[in-house]
């Protein structure tokens, strides 16, 4: 009985862990895109460089979200 309860709790904890793993990249994307738009509004002549850097940053942030997803599937 105790082992069954422990299995149920570990599944719920993994779900909460995945939710927290997705929360970080979501906040990171919001800050990244917001600051890029702010930079383009301040200096429109560097829009191309800022956009390129933003897409590279988005790639790195998305990798963190995907790692959280994969980890959630592997260890549950």
trRosetta pair geometry for C-beta under 8 A, 3 or more apart (Angstrom, degrees):
i j d omega theta_ij theta_ji phi_ij phi_ji
1 4 5.9 -52 -150 32 30 111
1 5 6.7 28 152 -15 62 106
2 5 5.7 -56 -152 37 34 111
2 6 6.4 36 150 -22 66 105
3 6 5.5 -52 -147 34 35 114
3 7 6.5 37 154 -20 65 101
4 7 5.8 -51 -151 33 33 112
4 8 6.6 32 151 -18 64 105
5 8 5.7 -53 -149 36 34 112
5 9 6.4 32 154 -18 66 107
6 9 5.8 -55 -146 38 32 110
6 10 6.3 33 156 -22 65 106
7 10 5.9 -53 -145 34 30 110
7 11 6.7 32 156 -19 62 103
8 11 6.0 -54 -155 32 31 111
8 12 6.8 25 151 -13 63 107
9 12 5.7 -58 -151 39 36 110
9 13 6.2 35 153 -20 69 107
10 13 5.6 -52 -143 37 34 112
10 14 6.4 38 154 -22 64 103
10 76 7.9 167 133 -134 91 68
11 14 5.8 -53 -151 33 31 112
11 15 6.7 32 151 -19 62 104
11 76 6.3 81 -124 -159 68 103
12 15 5.6 -51 -151 33 35 114
12 16 6.6 34 152 -16 66 103
13 16 5.7 -52 -149 38 35 110
13 17 6.2 40 150 -23 65 105
14 17 5.4 -52 -147 36 33 116
14 18 6.5 34 154 -20 65 101
14 72 6.0 127 171 -146 97 77
14 75 6.6 -168 -122 101 124 90
14 76 4.4 142 150 -95 164 105
15 18 5.8 -51 -149 34 32 109
15 19 6.6 35 150 -19 62 104
15 72 7.8 79 -98 -153 37 120
16 19 5.5 -52 -151 34 35 115
16 20 6.5 32 152 -15 66 104
17 20 5.8 -56 -150 39 32 108
17 21 6.3 35 151 -23 66 106
17 72 6.8 174 94 -99 98 92
18 21 5.3 -52 -145 35 35 115
18 22 6.5 30 155 -17 66 104
18 68 6.1 132 -139 157 61 98
18 69 6.9 71 -148 -104 108 47
18 71 7.9 -179 -95 82 82 86
18 72 3.8 42 -88 -98 119 144
19 22 6.0 -59 -151 37 30 106
19 23 6.5 39 150 -32 64 105
20 23 5.3 -46 -146 23 37 120
20 24 7.2 41 160 -22 63 96
21 24 6.7 -48 -161 23 31 109
21 25 7.9 16 153 1 59 104
21 64 7.9 -154 -178 152 84 81
21 65 7.1 131 141 -133 86 49
21 67 7.8 -127 -175 92 127 73
21 68 2.8 164 155 -149 132 137
21 69 7.4 -168 110 -43 131 48
21 71 7.1 -174 -113 59 165 121
21 72 6.9 -150 39 -47 148 112
22 25 6.4 -62 -157 44 41 102
22 26 6.1 43 151 -24 71 113
22 65 5.9 60 -121 -140 64 96
22 68 6.1 -163 -56 103 59 146
22 69 7.7 64 -75 -63 99 85
23 26 5.7 -62 -150 37 30 115
23 27 6.4 26 158 -15 67 106
24 27 6.1 -59 -150 37 28 105
24 28 6.2 28 154 -19 65 111
24 64 6.8 -81 101 134 116 132
24 65 8.0 -167 75 -80 83 75
24 68 8.0 151 43 -54 111 150
25 28 5.2 -55 -141 40 35 117
25 29 6.1 39 160 -23 68 101
25 61 4.9 136 -144 170 91 88
25 62 6.7 108 -167 -93 139 32
25 64 5.1 172 -75 85 114 106
25 65 3.9 -84 34 -59 166 102
25 68 7.6 -145 -7 10 123 136
26 29 6.0 -51 -148 32 27 109
26 30 6.7 28 153 -17 60 105
26 65 7.8 94 -42 -95 68 127
27 30 5.7 -55 -153 35 33 114
27 31 6.5 28 154 -14 67 106
28 31 5.9 -58 -148 39 31 107
28 32 6.0 30 156 -20 67 112
28 61 4.7 -168 111 -133 128 128
28 64 7.6 45 37 58 158 143
29 32 5.6 -56 -140 39 30 113
29 33 6.0 20 166 -11 67 109
29 58 6.6 61 -122 -124 93 83
29 61 5.6 163 -68 126 79 152
29 62 8.0 62 -79 -63 120 75
30 33 6.4 -59 -141 41 22 100
30 34 6.0 21 161 -17 61 116
31 34 5.8 -62 -143 41 25 112
31 35 6.1 20 163 -15 65 110
32 35 6.3 -61 -147 38 22 104
32 36 6.4 22 155 -19 61 110
32 54 6.3 137 158 -144 99 82
32 57 5.1 -169 -151 125 137 133
32 58 6.6 170 117 -73 147 70
32 61 6.6 -130 -12 -31 155 153
33 36 5.6 -55 -147 35 33 114
33 37 6.4 32 156 -18 66 104
33 54 6.7 85 -102 -162 57 126
33 58 7.7 52 -65 -83 93 111
34 37 5.9 -56 -149 36 30 108
34 38 6.3 30 152 -19 64 108
35 38 5.4 -52 -145 38 35 116
35 39 6.3 38 154 -21 66 104
36 39 5.7 -53 -148 36 31 111
36 40 6.4 30 154 -17 65 105
36 50 5.3 149 -152 162 86 107
36 51 7.1 104 -179 -91 128 46
36 53 7.7 -177 -110 83 113 93
36 54 4.2 32 -101 -87 155 134
37 40 5.7 -53 -145 37 32 110
37 41 6.3 34 153 -21 64 106
38 41 5.7 -55 -149 35 30 112
38 42 6.5 25 154 -16 64 107
39 42 5.8 -57 -147 38 32 108
39 43 6.5 -32 173 40 68 94
39 46 7.3 -65 152 88 104 113
39 50 5.0 -179 103 -125 127 148
40 43 7.2 -84 -134 69 23 57
40 44 6.2 52 178 -107 67 55
40 46 7.7 -135 -107 82 58 71
40 47 4.7 62 -133 -112 103 87
40 50 5.6 -154 -66 79 85 150
40 51 7.5 52 -81 -54 129 86
41 44 7.5 13 -128 -66 17 81
43 46 4.9 18 120 24 116 106
43 47 7.9 -165 108 -49 67 64
44 47 5.5 -6 -166 -41 53 114
46 49 4.9 -47 -174 43 85 114
46 50 5.6 86 125 -24 89 101
47 50 5.8 -61 -145 42 30 109
47 51 6.0 31 158 -23 67 109
48 51 5.8 -56 -145 35 27 110
48 52 6.4 26 157 -18 63 106
49 52 5.8 -55 -149 36 30 110
49 53 6.3 26 156 -14 65 109
50 53 5.8 -58 -147 41 31 109
50 54 6.1 36 153 -25 66 107
51 54 5.5 -52 -147 33 30 115
51 55 6.6 28 156 -18 64 102
52 55 6.0 -55 -151 34 30 107
52 56 6.7 29 152 -16 63 105
53 56 5.7 -54 -151 36 35 112
53 57 6.3 34 152 -17 66 107
54 57 5.6 -58 -150 40 32 112
54 58 6.2 36 152 -24 67 104
55 58 5.4 -46 -143 32 35 115
55 59 6.6 43 153 -23 61 99
56 59 5.7 -51 -157 29 32 115
56 60 6.9 28 149 -15 63 103
57 60 5.7 -55 -151 36 36 109
57 61 6.3 32 154 -16 69 107
58 61 5.8 -57 -145 40 32 109
58 62 6.1 32 157 -20 67 108
59 62 5.9 -57 -146 37 27 109
59 63 6.6 33 154 -25 62 103
60 63 5.7 -50 -153 27 33 115
60 64 7.1 35 150 -19 62 99
61 64 5.8 -50 -161 28 38 113
61 65 6.9 36 146 -15 65 102
62 65 5.5 -51 -153 36 41 113
62 66 6.3 39 151 -18 70 104
63 66 5.7 -55 -146 40 33 110
63 67 6.3 38 153 -23 65 103
64 67 5.7 -51 -148 33 31 113
64 68 6.7 34 152 -19 62 102
65 68 5.7 -53 -155 33 34 113
65 69 6.6 34 149 -19 65 104
66 69 5.4 -50 -148 35 38 114
66 70 6.2 36 154 -17 69 104
67 70 5.8 -52 -142 39 32 109
67 71 6.1 33 157 -20 65 108
68 71 5.8 -55 -143 38 28 111
68 72 6.4 34 154 -23 62 105
69 72 5.7 -55 -153 32 29 114
69 73 6.7 21 153 -13 63 104
70 73 5.9 -58 -152 38 33 106
70 74 6.1 29 154 -20 68 110
71 74 5.7 -55 -140 38 31 110
71 75 6.1 -4 174 9 67 114
72 75 7.1 -75 -136 49 17 86
72 76 6.0 10 171 -20 60 123
73 76 6.5 -65 -135 31 21 105
